[in-house]
Amino acid sequence: MPSEFTSQKETALFQPEHVRRQFPIFEREVAWLDNAATTQRPERVLRAMDEFNRRHNANTRRSVHRLGAEATAAYEGAREVVARFIGAESPAEVIFTPGTTVGINIVANSLAHGGIGPGDEVWISAQEHHGNWVPWLKATQTLGAHLRIIPLLPDGHLDLARFQEGLAGGRVRWVALTWVSNVLGFENDVRAFCAAAHGAGARVLVDAAQAAAHVPMDVRELDCDFLAFSGHKMYGPMGIGVLWGRAELLAQMEPFILGGEMIGRVEEQAATWAEPPYRFEGGTPNVMGAVGLGEAMGWLENLPAGAHEHVSALAREAAQTLAELPGVRILGPAMERVSLVSFCVDGVHAHDVAQVLDGRGIAVRAGHMCAQPLLRRLGVESAVRASFAPYNTMDEVNALVEGVRAAQELFA
Ligand SMILES: Cc1ncc(COP(=O)(O)O)c(C=O)c1O
C-alpha cells in the first residue's frame, strides 16, 4: 500500500502518534511489534503505580493503620474496575492472579476435587497456548480422565461439528478454549462453543489472554463459566491478571494456593476457607499490579474511536503484504486479523528473520510461541509473529515487510 494513502487513512480514522506519545518507552527508537508477548505501558499506568508506591504502600486487609486502609481501598477499587470492565455480576467474581497461566492452573487444579473423574473428558482446542494445554494435560492424567482436542478445519478455524460429536458421547465435563489464538490471530466463535458445551452440561473456561486488549469482554454475553487474562498484554504491568468465575461455581471450588489471607479459621488439625474471591488469593497480593491494571482498563476505555480498527487494519495489511512475498507463508486466513500475523519464510529460520528485523529496530517474536502442538499440526517448527497495538503505524508495517525481504536476500 503506498504510504501517502496509508497516512491519509490514518489521519482520517485515528492518529497512532497521539497514542504513542503517551508511552515513555518510545523515547527509544523501536518498532514494538511484540505486543502479543507484552504490551508497553502508558504514562498514566506508570504514574498510578508510582503514586501507590510513594504514598500508599501497605499490606491489604490485615492492617488496621491508615496506610493499610488506603492500600485495601486501592486494591478493592481495582477489583471493582475489573468487574465493570468485564461485565461481572459482582467484584466477588474477580480473582486477582499473577496472570492467565495461574488463573487456568487454579481452575484445572480444582478439577481434582470432584469436578471430574476417571473416564471423563476435558476438551481443549488444537490452537491452545501451552498455558491452556499443560494444566489440563496434567489434571486429566492425574485423574484418569481423557484430554480431547478440538481439531482445526483446513483454514485454521475450530471444528465445531467435531466438538458436537464429542459432546454427544456424554463424557465431556470441561472445555478450555482460547478466544483469540496467539499464533493464528483470529477470533474464535467462543459463544457457539459455550452454548454447545452448556447444552451437554459441560463447563467452559475461556483463555482471553490475546483478546483482552482488543475485543470487548462481557462475560455474561459470552456466557462462559471462567475467563482468564493477563494485565501485561493489555497495557498494564506484569505479575497481575484476572480469573473471573461464576459466583455459584467459585463458591463450590476448592482453593489452590493455601496459606495466609485465604482462610476462614485455622485449627491445629483443620482449616476452613474464606469466601471467594479471597479463598483463591492466598498470600500477599500484588496491590501495585492491581492498581496498574485498573488504570490500564481506564486507559483502554478512553482510547479514541478507531483504535481497534486501526490495530486490525495493521495486522491485515501486514498479512496481505507478506503473503504476496514469494517464499513467505502466512499462518491462518490473511483477512481475519484481530491484532497479529504469524508467518514462515522458506529457507530462513524464524530466529534469523527476527535478528535481521532487530538490526533494523523492529521487535518481533520468533520460535514456537508456546504453541508447539499447534505448530506441529500446521507443519512448521517455528514462526515469526508481528503483533500490533494502537501506537503502531503503517510505516512500521512497511518497515517489517522490507526487513523480511532483506532477510530473504541475506540468506538466499
Ligand atoms: C493465548 C495465550 N494464553 C495464555 C498465555 C499465558 O499468559 P501469561 O504468560 O501472561 O500467563 C499467553 C501468553 O502469551 C497467550 O498468548
The ligand as an SDF file (V2000), in Angstrom:
LIG
                    3D

 16 16  0  0  0  0  0  0  0  0999 V2000
   -3.3570  -17.3200   24.2910 C   0  0  0  0  0  0  0  0  0  0  0  0
   -2.4650  -17.2350   25.4960 C   0  0  0  0  0  0  0  0  0  0  0  0
   -2.7870  -17.8980   26.6020 N   0  0  0  0  0  0  0  0  0  0  0  0
   -2.0380  -17.8510   27.7190 C   0  0  0  0  0  0  0  0  0  0  0  0
   -0.8990  -17.1000   27.7540 C   0  0  0  0  0  0  0  0  0  0  0  0
   -0.1020  -17.0510   29.0250 C   0  0  0  0  0  0  0  0  0  0  0  0
   -0.1130  -15.7540   29.5510 O   0  0  0  0  0  0  0  0  0  0  0  0
    0.8050  -15.3950   30.8210 P   0  0  0  0  0  0  0  0  0  0  0  0
    2.2030  -15.8030   30.4420 O   0  0  0  0  0  0  0  0  0  0  0  0
    0.6520  -13.9190   30.9830 O   0  0  0  0  0  0  0  0  0  0  0  0
    0.2990  -16.1730   31.9740 O   0  0  0  0  0  0  0  0  0  0  0  0
   -0.4990  -16.3870   26.6190 C   0  0  0  0  0  0  0  0  0  0  0  0
    0.7610  -15.6210   26.6140 C   0  0  0  0  0  0  0  0  0  0  0  0
    1.3410  -15.3660   25.5870 O   0  0  0  0  0  0  0  0  0  0  0  0
   -1.3060  -16.4550   25.4630 C   0  0  0  0  0  0  0  0  0  0  0  0
   -0.9800  -15.7970   24.3540 O   0  0  0  0  0  0  0  0  0  0  0  0
  1  2  1  0
  2  3  1  0
  2 15  2  0
  3  4  2  0
  4  5  1  0
  5  6  1  0
  5 12  2  0
  6  7  1  0
  7  8  1  0
  8  9  2  0
  8 10  1  0
  8 11  1  0
 12 13  1  0
 12 15  1  0
 13 14  2  0
 15 16  1  0
M  END
$$$$
